[in-house]
Amino acid sequence: MSETEGKTSMGMTPNVAGLLCYLFGWVSGLIFFLVEKENKFVRFHAMQSIAVYVAFTVIVIVLWILQLITMFIPFIGILFTVLMVLTYIAMFVMWVILMIKAYQGEKFKLPWVGNFAEKQAG
């Protein structure tokens, strides 16, 4: 039986559980990673969700601090504001793509974090 067939230990299909791993970012990823012990597909998506959204959270915090520091410097303050907006757009696009890929039963690995997530999933 493949990783996307049958039910998870939570009683749902793996593709739905994989989608839900991304629904609330690292929070839902953490919940699924801690609760799901059997299905490697769900554990992979849960860990990838944690890794991606923790990284995005750190990036947003750094950009926010830099934006505050440079808000009164012409052009540089605007640059960090634009970078912040682009980061949020990238987060939203990635969120949608990851949920779609998980729902389709695909083990869609992102650069850098995908291999990490695969190792942690067991």
C-alpha positions as CSV (number, residue, x, y, z in Angstrom):
1,M,0.0,0.0,0.0
2,S,1.4,3.4,-0.9
3,E,1.7,6.4,1.5
4,T,-1.3,8.1,0.0
5,E,-3.7,5.1,0.2
6,G,-5.8,4.1,3.1
7,K,-6.3,6.1,6.3
8,T,-3.9,7.9,8.6
9,S,-3.8,7.2,12.3
10,M,-6.2,10.2,12.7
11,G,-8.8,8.5,10.5
12,M,-8.6,10.7,7.4
13,T,-7.2,10.1,4.0
14,P,-3.5,11.1,3.7
15,N,-4.1,13.7,0.9
16,V,-6.6,15.6,3.1
17,A,-4.2,15.3,6.1
18,G,-1.3,16.5,3.9
19,L,-3.4,19.5,2.8
20,L,-4.4,20.3,6.4
21,C,-0.7,20.3,7.4
22,Y,-0.3,23.6,5.6
23,L,-3.6,25.2,6.5
24,F,-2.4,27.1,9.5
25,G,1.3,27.2,8.7
26,W,3.7,25.8,11.2
27,V,1.0,25.4,13.8
28,S,-1.0,22.8,11.9
29,G,2.2,21.2,10.7
30,L,3.3,20.8,14.3
31,I,0.0,19.3,15.3
32,F,0.0,16.8,12.5
33,F,3.7,15.9,13.1
34,L,3.1,15.2,16.7
35,V,-0.2,13.3,16.2
36,E,0.5,11.3,13.0
37,K,3.0,8.5,13.8
38,E,2.4,6.1,10.9
39,N,2.0,7.8,7.6
40,K,5.3,9.1,6.1
41,F,3.5,11.2,3.5
42,V,1.6,13.2,6.2
43,R,4.7,13.4,8.4
44,F,6.7,14.8,5.4
45,H,4.1,17.5,4.7
46,A,3.8,18.3,8.4
47,M,7.6,18.8,8.7
48,Q,7.9,20.7,5.5
49,S,5.1,23.0,6.7
50,I,6.9,23.6,10.0
51,A,10.3,24.3,8.3
52,V,8.9,26.6,5.5
53,Y,6.7,28.7,7.8
54,V,9.2,29.0,10.6
55,A,11.7,30.3,7.9
56,F,9.1,32.7,6.5
57,T,8.3,33.9,10.0
58,V,12.0,34.7,10.7
59,I,12.3,36.5,7.3
60,V,9.2,38.6,8.1
61,I,10.5,39.5,11.5
62,V,13.9,40.5,10.1
63,L,12.3,42.6,7.4
64,W,9.9,44.2,9.8
65,I,12.8,45.2,12.1
66,L,14.8,46.6,9.1
67,Q,11.7,48.4,7.9
68,L,11.3,50.1,11.3
69,I,15.0,51.0,11.4
70,T,15.0,52.5,7.9
71,M,11.5,54.0,7.7
72,F,12.8,57.5,7.6
73,I,15.6,57.0,5.1
74,P,14.3,57.7,1.6
75,F,14.3,54.7,-0.8
76,I,15.8,52.3,1.6
77,G,12.7,52.3,3.8
78,I,10.5,51.9,0.8
79,L,12.7,49.0,-0.4
80,F,12.1,47.0,2.8
81,T,8.4,47.8,2.6
82,V,8.3,46.4,-0.9
83,L,10.3,43.4,0.2
84,M,7.8,42.8,3.0
85,V,4.9,42.9,0.6
86,L,6.6,40.5,-1.9
87,T,7.4,38.1,0.9
88,Y,3.7,38.0,1.9
89,I,2.7,37.4,-1.7
90,A,5.3,34.6,-2.0
91,M,4.0,33.1,1.2
92,F,0.5,33.1,-0.1
93,V,1.4,31.6,-3.4
94,M,3.5,28.9,-1.8
95,W,0.8,28.1,0.7
96,V,-1.7,27.5,-2.1
97,I,0.7,25.4,-4.2
98,L,1.7,23.2,-1.3
99,M,-1.9,22.5,-0.3
100,I,-2.8,21.7,-3.9
101,K,0.2,19.4,-4.3
102,A,-0.5,17.6,-1.0
103,Y,-4.2,17.1,-1.9
104,Q,-3.1,15.6,-5.2
105,G,-1.1,13.1,-3.3
106,E,2.2,14.5,-4.5
107,K,5.3,14.6,-2.3
108,F,6.3,18.0,-3.6
109,K,9.7,18.8,-2.1
110,L,10.8,22.4,-1.8
111,P,14.5,23.3,-2.3
112,W,16.5,23.0,1.0
113,V,13.6,22.2,3.3
114,G,12.3,19.3,1.3
115,N,15.2,17.0,2.0
116,F,15.3,18.1,5.7
117,A,11.6,17.3,6.0
118,E,12.0,13.9,4.3
119,K,14.8,13.0,6.8
120,Q,12.7,14.1,9.8
121,A,9.6,12.3,8.6
122,G,11.4,9.0,9.0
